[in-house]
Amino acid sequence: MTDSDAVSDAEDDGEPSLRERVETWLSREMPIIQMHGGTSAVREVNSETGEVIIELGGGCKGCSVSDVTTGNIEAELIKWPEIDEVTVRVPDAREQLGGPDQAESIMGVDRTEGGRGDWGSSNPGKDHL
């Protein structure tokens, strides 16, 4: 019996896959993600190597406590005997907007935080009231 046969046998027996179990765990044990407008997706699961990759999005992008959430997910899932490596990614909200090199206005819409100047600037500019 090969490893791929073992995977298909597990599915034939009606047992949930590792991916399904991780997805169920995320929705049951981490409701805070959805409560705060975030999303979670299991991007990759490799049963042979024990590697799991999860991506958080939505409200998690740019959230100041997303590192706490990722740490909690990693700390819990690494305890599972079939998981040897957990990676939780949270895309940087600035990358979604083109980063600091992007023009300050996209189609006439000011993309800077609250319209208060450029990325990381504490000086709003000479025309600010």
C-alpha positions in Angstrom: 0.0 0.0 0.0 1.4 3.4 -1.0 1.0 6.7 0.8 -1.5 7.8 -1.8 -3.5 4.6 -1.2 -3.5 5.4 2.6 -4.9 8.8 1.9 -7.7 7.5 -0.3 -8.5 4.7 2.2 -8.9 7.3 4.9 -11.3 9.2 2.7 -13.2 6.0 1.9 -13.6 5.2 5.6 -15.4 8.4 6.1 -12.6 9.9 8.2 -12.1 13.6 7.7 -8.8 14.6 6.1 -6.2 16.6 7.9 -7.2 19.6 5.9 -10.8 19.2 7.0 -9.8 18.8 10.6 -7.7 21.9 10.6 -10.5 23.9 8.9 -13.0 22.7 11.5 -10.6 23.5 14.3 -10.0 27.0 12.9 -13.7 27.8 12.7 -14.5 26.2 16.2 -11.5 27.4 18.2 -10.7 30.7 16.6 -14.0 32.4 16.2 -12.3 35.7 17.0 -11.0 35.8 13.4 -14.5 35.9 11.9 -15.9 38.1 14.8 -13.3 40.8 13.8 -14.0 40.6 10.1 -11.1 38.4 9.3 -10.9 35.3 7.2 -8.9 32.1 7.4 -8.0 29.6 4.7 -6.0 26.4 4.8 -3.8 26.9 1.8 -1.7 23.8 1.9 -1.6 20.5 3.9 1.0 17.9 3.3 0.2 14.7 5.2 3.6 13.2 4.3 5.8 16.0 5.7 3.3 17.3 8.3 3.4 20.8 6.9 0.3 23.1 7.2 0.1 26.5 5.7 -2.8 28.8 6.8 -3.5 32.3 5.4 -5.4 35.0 7.3 -7.1 37.8 5.4 -9.9 40.3 5.5 -9.7 42.3 8.8 -6.5 40.4 9.8 -4.5 42.4 7.2 -2.9 45.2 9.0 -4.4 44.2 12.4 -2.1 45.0 15.3 -2.9 41.8 17.1 -2.7 39.4 14.1 0.8 38.3 15.4 -0.9 37.1 18.6 -3.5 35.2 16.6 -0.9 33.6 14.3 1.2 32.6 17.4 -1.9 31.0 19.0 -2.7 29.0 15.9 0.9 27.9 15.5 1.2 26.9 19.2 -2.0 24.8 19.1 -1.6 23.0 15.8 2.0 22.1 16.4 0.8 19.9 19.3 -1.1 17.7 16.8 1.0 14.5 16.3 0.6 14.5 12.5 1.7 18.1 12.2 5.4 19.0 12.2 5.5 22.5 10.8 2.9 25.3 10.8 3.1 28.5 8.8 0.5 31.2 9.3 0.7 34.0 6.8 -1.0 37.4 7.0 -0.6 39.6 3.9 0.6 43.1 4.6 -2.3 45.5 3.9 0.2 48.0 2.5 1.2 45.4 -0.2 -2.4 45.2 -1.3 -2.4 48.9 -2.0 0.9 48.9 -3.8 3.2 49.7 -0.9 4.9 53.0 -0.1 6.0 53.4 -3.8 2.4 53.5 -5.0 1.1 57.0 -5.9 -0.8 58.6 -3.1 -4.0 58.8 -5.1 -5.5 55.9 -7.1 -8.2 57.1 -9.5 -8.6 60.2 -7.5 -9.1 58.4 -4.2 -6.6 59.2 -1.4 -5.3 55.9 -0.3 -3.2 57.1 2.6 -4.4 56.3 6.1 -7.4 58.6 6.8 -6.0 61.0 4.2 -3.4 62.2 6.7 -0.2 62.1 4.6 2.1 59.5 3.1 3.0 56.1 4.6 4.5 56.6 8.1 4.5 60.4 7.9 3.7 62.3 11.0 3.8 65.6 9.0 0.4 66.1 7.2 1.8 68.7 4.9 1.7 72.5 4.4 -1.9 72.6 3.2 -3.3 70.7 6.2 -5.6 72.7 8.4 
